[in-house]
Amino acid sequence: MPGTVLYERNGHVATITYNRPEALNAVNGELRRDLNAAWEQLRNDDEAWVAIVTGAGRAFCAGADLKDPGSAVGNDQHSFWEVPSFTSLESGMEIWKPIIAAVNGYALGFGLTLVAACDYVLAADNASFGFPEVQLGVPTVQGAVRMPQVVGWQNAMELLLWGDRVDAQRAKEMGLVQRIVPAETLMDEARALAQRLVDNCAPLAVRATKEIAKRGQQMGFAEAIRFGETMRKVAGATEDAKAFRASSAKGDRPGWQGR
């Protein structure tokens, strides 16, 4: 019987699917464990260069399962004074492969926090986004840390402090969504974007660039540039970089190997 999260790879594109459609993919303890395991599998799968995350059925993820709210955070149960364990993408697991969110239906609470952790967001025209926690009497934590960096302060406060849902168009205006597409073509569009990354870009260079961009936000400018130059030297010594230099001299285009 399938688990509450599916991991499937087609070529170099992995698809991670929330798979509790009967509960609008709400996060309970089982789904949390399966989801964290899927992210670990992606991180460790050398043949997976790009990932798509989506939801089965009518929702991307409706947030924490209110029948099992304490288990939705899994191993990340901690006080305000403790450091999270970084066992989930939402809580800071470092995955430098590009991740595309293909958002169908509701992306609420934990679901929206995951969207904020992705690199590209494609939304179906029926998608909606929100952090309902304040209307339930609890604060948003991981989402409150992530969202101002994604959409800016005032847009983040609209999402975090009002607790109301916004539609795909408003989410695009905020800068949360890159593109809105018809619901029936959502996965085709996401796969096309993923394949473009696979075909056109050296995967190790992509990962290095994402890491530079991410870590650079937490450094001073000079420190970030030094870090980036170090990463450039590492990436420049890969087989893909050497193959590009050799093929470029001949006017050819290399086939990326991820080595």
Secondary structure, DSSP 8 states (H G I E B T S, - for coil): ---SEEEEEETTEEEEEE--GGGTT-B-HHHHHHHHHHHHHHHH-TT--EEEEEESTTEEE--B-TTSGGGTTGGG---TTS-----STTTT----S-EEEEE-BEEETHHHHHHHTSSEEEEETT-EEE--GGGGTS---HHHHHHHHHH-HHHHHHHHHH---EEHHHHHHHTS-SEEE-GGGHHHHHHHHHHHHHHHS-HHHHHHHHHHHHHHTTS-HHHHHHHHHHHHHHHHTSHHHHHHHHHHHHT--------
